[in-house]
Amino acid sequence: MNRPTLAGISEWAGQAAQITTGVAGLSYAFGWVLMARFYGTLGVEPEDVGITFAWLVVRAFLVGLLALGALLAARWLQSRATAVRSTDLVLSVGTEVRSLMEVRLPLHGRHWLRGAAGALVGFMVVFLLVLPFRLGDRFATDARAGKPVDFGLLGMSAIRVTQVRLASADPAKPSPATGCVLRLGSNAGTSLFVVEGHVMRLSDQNVTVSSPC
């Protein structure tokens, strides 16, 4: 009794690992396309704001776990669909003593469950293939308009563009920008800001950043 059980668990774990790895790979592609689309529209590279391979892999793995749960739910719905029997909904018109007309409507539970499973899988496909382009364009438009962007998954921030106020590190020099600007991120001692729809690169040693604006 123990051997088949252990073998089944091992097989399930292997399949789960394969699914998680595959979906994590797609999630990595999703994240990279989203980052490249968003920052590329603004004329910069994801590496310019500190987006690294390790940074993206962690988030892709978490999305892979989420997608694994969705695929397991779809598989469970399909397995339930084969076991569900069709039932009839009877609509009766008449009195308490005599029925004048009866209408039987078949309720195919298996079709509903299969449809729900297909919709779940379809949502995941659209999410991974189409959404990064739409989101990247939308977030870039918001950033150019001076609107903050905060997009994350599973409690982890993916794109976070906040409003800050800049001041010159040298009191004798004027501030590089007045009012609130958007901070895209930083890398190697250089920070990127969106000022009036344009990206400005400033050394962290030359400016002082205060938040919230």
RAWOFEN-V18857 format. One record per residue. N is the residue number from 1. RES is the residue in one small letter. D_LAST is the distance of its C-alpha to the last C-alpha in Angstrom with 2 decimals. Layout:
BEGIN
n:N res:RES d_last:D_LAST
n:N res:RES d_last:D_LAST
END
This chain:
BEGIN
n:1 res:m d_last:65.44
n:2 res:n d_last:62.90
n:3 res:r d_last:63.23
n:4 res:p d_last:62.30
n:5 res:t d_last:59.37
n:6 res:l d_last:58.04
n:7 res:a d_last:58.70
n:8 res:g d_last:56.84
n:9 res:i d_last:53.83
n:10 res:s d_last:53.90
n:11 res:e d_last:54.15
n:12 res:w d_last:51.30
n:13 res:a d_last:49.10
n:14 res:g d_last:50.01
n:15 res:q d_last:49.16
n:16 res:a d_last:45.85
n:17 res:a d_last:44.98
n:18 res:q d_last:45.96
n:19 res:i d_last:43.93
n:20 res:t d_last:40.84
n:21 res:t d_last:41.21
n:22 res:g d_last:41.79
n:23 res:v d_last:38.88
n:24 res:a d_last:36.61
n:25 res:g d_last:37.75
n:26 res:l d_last:36.92
n:27 res:s d_last:33.54
n:28 res:y d_last:32.90
n:29 res:a d_last:33.92
n:30 res:f d_last:31.67
n:31 res:g d_last:28.62
n:32 res:w d_last:29.53
n:33 res:v d_last:30.20
n:34 res:l d_last:26.87
n:35 res:m d_last:25.00
n:36 res:a d_last:27.29
n:37 res:r d_last:26.92
n:38 res:f d_last:23.14
n:39 res:y d_last:22.57
n:40 res:g d_last:25.84
n:41 res:t d_last:24.82
n:42 res:l d_last:21.90
n:43 res:g d_last:24.51
n:44 res:v d_last:23.80
n:45 res:e d_last:25.60
n:46 res:p d_last:24.48
n:47 res:e d_last:25.69
n:48 res:d d_last:23.23
n:49 res:v d_last:20.34
n:50 res:g d_last:22.56
n:51 res:i d_last:24.30
n:52 res:t d_last:27.69
n:53 res:f d_last:30.93
n:54 res:a d_last:30.68
n:55 res:w d_last:27.11
n:56 res:l d_last:28.38
n:57 res:v d_last:31.75
n:58 res:v d_last:30.47
n:59 res:r d_last:28.60
n:60 res:a d_last:31.65
n:61 res:f d_last:33.96
n:62 res:l d_last:32.08
n:63 res:v d_last:32.23
n:64 res:g d_last:35.90
n:65 res:l d_last:36.57
n:66 res:l d_last:35.06
n:67 res:a d_last:37.21
n:68 res:l d_last:40.20
n:69 res:g d_last:39.90
n:70 res:a d_last:39.83
n:71 res:l d_last:42.88
n:72 res:l d_last:44.74
n:73 res:a d_last:44.09
n:74 res:a d_last:45.45
n:75 res:r d_last:48.45
n:76 res:w d_last:49.13
n:77 res:l d_last:49.09
n:78 res:q d_last:51.57
n:79 res:s d_last:53.83
n:80 res:r d_last:53.80
n:81 res:a d_last:54.69
n:82 res:t d_last:58.01
n:83 res:a d_last:58.94
n:84 res:v d_last:58.13
n:85 res:r d_last:61.12
n:86 res:s d_last:61.10
n:87 res:t d_last:61.77
n:88 res:d d_last:62.96
n:89 res:l d_last:61.45
n:90 res:v d_last:64.41
n:91 res:l d_last:64.10
n:92 res:s d_last:67.20
n:93 res:v d_last:68.36
n:94 res:g d_last:71.23
n:95 res:t d_last:72.40
n:96 res:e d_last:72.53
n:97 res:v d_last:76.12
n:98 res:r d_last:76.01
n:99 res:s d_last:73.45
n:100 res:l d_last:73.87
n:101 res:m d_last:71.43
n:102 res:e d_last:69.32
n:103 res:v d_last:66.60
n:104 res:r d_last:65.44
n:105 res:l d_last:62.06
n:106 res:p d_last:61.54
n:107 res:l d_last:58.24
n:108 res:h d_last:57.69
n:109 res:g d_last:55.26
n:110 res:r d_last:55.41
n:111 res:h d_last:54.16
n:112 res:w d_last:51.15
n:113 res:l d_last:50.27
n:114 res:r d_last:50.78
n:115 res:g d_last:48.64
n:116 res:a d_last:45.80
n:117 res:a d_last:46.18
n:118 res:g d_last:46.17
n:119 res:a d_last:43.07
n:120 res:l d_last:41.24
n:121 res:v d_last:42.31
n:122 res:g d_last:41.49
n:123 res:f d_last:37.95
n:124 res:m d_last:37.48
n:125 res:v d_last:38.98
n:126 res:v d_last:36.76
n:127 res:f d_last:33.68
n:128 res:l d_last:34.58
n:129 res:l d_last:35.90
n:130 res:v d_last:34.14
n:131 res:l d_last:30.71
n:132 res:p d_last:29.02
n:133 res:f d_last:29.69
n:134 res:r d_last:28.40
n:135 res:l d_last:25.23
n:136 res:g d_last:24.58
n:137 res:d d_last:25.04
n:138 res:r d_last:22.91
n:139 res:f d_last:19.89
n:140 res:a d_last:20.33
n:141 res:t d_last:20.51
n:142 res:d d_last:17.27
n:143 res:a d_last:15.51
n:144 res:r d_last:17.23
n:145 res:a d_last:16.12
n:146 res:g d_last:12.39
n:147 res:k d_last:12.43
n:148 res:p d_last:11.33
n:149 res:v d_last:14.59
n:150 res:d d_last:15.77
n:151 res:f d_last:19.55
n:152 res:g d_last:21.73
n:153 res:l d_last:25.32
n:154 res:l d_last:26.97
n:155 res:g d_last:23.88
n:156 res:m d_last:23.03
n:157 res:s d_last:20.11
n:158 res:a d_last:21.54
n:159 res:i d_last:18.75
n:160 res:r d_last:15.12
n:161 res:v d_last:12.63
n:162 res:t d_last:8.97
n:163 res:q d_last:5.86
n:164 res:v d_last:4.78
n:165 res:r d_last:5.40
n:166 res:l d_last:9.19
n:167 res:a d_last:11.75
n:168 res:s d_last:15.47
n:169 res:a d_last:17.21
n:170 res:d d_last:20.03
n:171 res:p d_last:19.45
n:172 res:a d_last:22.33
n:173 res:k d_last:20.72
n:174 res:p d_last:18.26
n:175 res:s d_last:14.80
n:176 res:p d_last:15.37
n:177 res:a d_last:12.75
n:178 res:t d_last:11.09
n:179 res:g d_last:8.09
n:180 res:c d_last:5.93
n:181 res:v d_last:8.36
n:182 res:l d_last:9.73
n:183 res:r d_last:11.12
n:184 res:l d_last:14.67
n:185 res:g d_last:15.98
n:186 res:s d_last:18.15
n:187 res:n d_last:21.84
n:188 res:a d_last:24.19
n:189 res:g d_last:21.71
n:190 res:t d_last:20.15
n:191 res:s d_last:16.77
n:192 res:l d_last:16.38
n:193 res:f d_last:13.60
n:194 res:v d_last:14.02
n:195 res:v d_last:13.80
n:196 res:e d_last:15.50
n:197 res:g d_last:17.43
n:198 res:h d_last:18.65
n:199 res:v d_last:18.20
n:200 res:m d_last:17.70
n:201 res:r d_last:19.07
n:202 res:l d_last:18.09
n:203 res:s d_last:19.71
n:204 res:d d_last:17.77
n:205 res:q d_last:19.89
n:206 res:n d_last:18.76
n:207 res:v d_last:14.97
n:208 res:t d_last:12.57
n:209 res:v d_last:9.47
n:210 res:s d_last:6.86
n:211 res:s d_last:5.02
n:212 res:p d_last:3.74
n:213 res:c d_last:0.00
END
